[in-house]
Amino acid sequence: MEIFISLCWPVLILLIFLILKHLNTRKHRNLPPNPPSLPILGHLHLVKTAPHRALQALSNKYGPILYLRFGCLPILLVSSPSAAEECFSKNDVIFANRPESIANKILGYNCTTIGFSPYGNHWRNLRRLTTIQVFSSASLQYSAATRGEETRFLVRKLFQGSDPTAWKKVNLNALFFELVYNVVMVMVAGKRGSVMTNIFGPMKMLDICDYIPLLRWVGFKGMERNMVNLQKIRDVFLQRLIDEGRKQIGDSSSVEGKKTFVQALLSLQQAEPEYYTDEILKGLILPMFTAGTHTTAITMEWAMSLLLNHPNELGKVREEIDSIVAPGKLLDDSDLQKLPYLRCVINETLRLYPVGPLLVPHLSSKDCTVGGFDVPAGTTLLVNAWAIQRDPKLWEEPGAFKPERFRGFDGGYDGFKFLPFGIGRRACPGSGMAMRLMGLALGTFIQCFEWKREGHNLVDLDEFTGITLSKVKPLEALYRPRSSVTSLLSQL
């Protein structure tokens, strides 16, 4: 009898919640189109695999602004530039919040990190601090040395393991992640570290237990338990970085040059210990690994996959670099602005394979209108950037790899048709650093080595749709040093 009662309570709570949600939506008579749905599940059964493609199909059938339900959560799906612009221009403040979720609370230090915290003074302070310390023009200029050193470190590693007379295979997926991880580690803590691929994947903001709370009560697939265990491992790692930084400051009365990110945060903690607790500091460091490593590495992997399948475009990148960079010199950060075609390749990669195809979810803080439709407060906003960036009404040959389409691109398209880093107040603050690191790494690898596919078949471009849009099969390619730079590489 006790077991029966314990099971009835969650069902009763869920039913009350659904009834209240239904009554709330009835107040909004002009909701966006709502495709047929199932009880409890809502529209979840329609997006079981490849959500960006499934949601694109729904938008093609019912329109670019849809009102869906993922379990008990109301969802506004936007798949057109005009609707996205309305969300992030007229309603930018309203959609500046993030939906609450189990992951946000457990993995996001109780929703206090820059990615998960509600819009307000705390978030603005985190954003300002992160921008000044890491992503401002001055900080990006200073960190150019780190990006250059780590890129050369891997180039040297590749060269030492190569044979000028024979092609050698390399796993570029692992190589790119090692590069980005080391750059972040040096910026954060002043040192390289063992690559932690298993604990610093991008955070999943919403999952099935958020859509159907009853599943949380029964411990569905151990999701919450797994999150708690993962958070413990992450917390130990981040606390160690803070403790090491604290020890370094204690060992020396003065630190020459610019402080590491950890040291800068510890200085703030000394001035305001009540606010800048160790937990807040760890929440500031965490996104550097979760949002800044896999996303950048995956984009570089897609870019090289596309270039290997399009050797003519690969040749154009190499010719551009050779025409700009003097003989006997490696590409550096200051050369990137003089390499427009390389930038076109990266932008075209981001168009075809945005790492976050649905961007990061937003949440409406109050009632608003989008495209003439009512949107209730508490609605989660999903923007299908993948669908917008492949819309045949907006792009000529949208599925083709044509870097030239970005000639003259100066940072923005009218009409919100290109938004791989998000847009509005909660857009990715690290886009500038990501573009610089991707340009430097791809450019240097192309300058120093010849590349080709393994075998005669094209590189497999099948997508694995998890939290990010990655390749099903990690990229492996053949390389050998270019004879024109062998002497230079031997001196690294």
Number of C-alpha atoms within 10 A of each C-alpha: 6 7 7 8 9 11 14 12 12 17 14 12 13 17 14 12 13 17 13 12 14 12 11 12 17 11 11 14 9 13 20 23 15 15 15 8 16 12 10 16 17 19 20 17 12 17 14 9 12 15 17 20 16 14 22 23 14 19 21 12 10 14 17 24 23 21 21 22 23 22 23 21 19 22 23 26 25 29 28 23 24 16 20 29 20 15 26 20 15 13 18 17 17 19 27 21 25 24 23 20 20 21 24 22 16 18 26 23 19 17 21 20 26 23 25 25 22 20 18 10 9 14 19 15 12 19 19 13 16 20 16 14 17 22 20 18 13 11 15 21 15 13 20 17 13 18 27 19 14 20 24 21 14 17 20 16 12 21 20 13 11 17 13 14 9 10 17 17 15 16 13 20 22 17 16 24 22 22 24 25 27 23 23 22 21 18 20 24 19 19 12 17 13 9 16 14 14 7 15 20 17 18 18 15 21 17 13 16 21 20 21 17 18 19 16 18 13 12 12 14 11 12 17 16 13 11 15 15 14 16 18 14 12 18 18 12 15 20 15 12 20 23 14 15 22 15 11 14 15 10 10 9 8 9 12 7 6 12 16 20 24 24 22 15 25 22 16 15 17 11 10 11 12 9 13 18 16 18 17 18 21 24 24 22 23 23 18 19 21 15 17 22 25 24 23 22 26 24 25 24 27 25 22 25 24 22 22 19 19 14 14 11 20 20 14 13 23 21 14 17 23 13 10 13 16 10 11 12 10 18 23 20 18 11 15 19 11 13 17 16 21 25 23 20 25 21 23 23 25 23 25 23 25 26 26 23 30 25 22 22 18 23 22 24 20 14 13 17 16 20 15 11 17 18 25 21 17 20 22 26 26 20 26 26 32 26 26 26 27 21 19 12 9 15 14 12 12 17 13 11 18 17 18 14 14 18 11 10 13 7 8 10 12 9 13 20 23 24 23 24 22 21 19 17 17 22 17 18 19 18 16 14 22 20 15 18 24 23 23 23 25 19 23 20 20 21 22 24 22 17 22 22 19 17 9 7 8 13 21 14 17 11 14 14 18 13 17 22 23 24 20 12 13 18 22 19 21 18 25 22 26 16 14 13 16 16 11 14 21 10 7 12
